[in-house]
Amino acid sequence: MRCSICDQKIELTFLDKIKGTYIKKKLVCRVCQQKYKKEELLQKI
């Protein structure tokens, strides 16, 4: 699984859950969430 913004591989927890989130059905990693505000993320997707 890869981030839809930076194309970085998203890590999984030991229960196979992603360390990130879905925004409009697209994966976004933790780094991008910290870098950009919600409005910026919606524009980039």
N, C-alpha and C positions, 0 to 999 in steps of 0.2 A: 504494500500500500504506500502511496506517495502523496505528498501535499499538493493540492491543486494550484498553489501560488508559487512556491519556491522549488517544487519538484524534489524535495528532500524525502528520504525514506522515513516513515513514521514508525516509531517503536511500539511494541506490544507489551502489555503486562503479562504476568504469569498466567492470568486467566484468559488470555487472548483478547483483551480489550485494548483499543487504541489509546495512545497518549496524545490526544488531540480532540477535535470535535468536528461535527458535521455542520456546515452552513449551506443552506439550500441544496442539500443532498450532495455536497462536495466536501472532501476531507481537507482540514486545515490543521497544520501541526502547532505545537505549543509555541515554538519560536515566532511564528507569524502572528499568533494571537497576542503575544507580548509586544511585538513590534508595532502593530497596526491597531487602530481603533475599529470598532464594529462597523462604522460607516465606510471606512477605507477598505475593509475586508469585503464588504458587499459589492463595492465598485470593482475590485480586482477579480472577483469571481464572475 
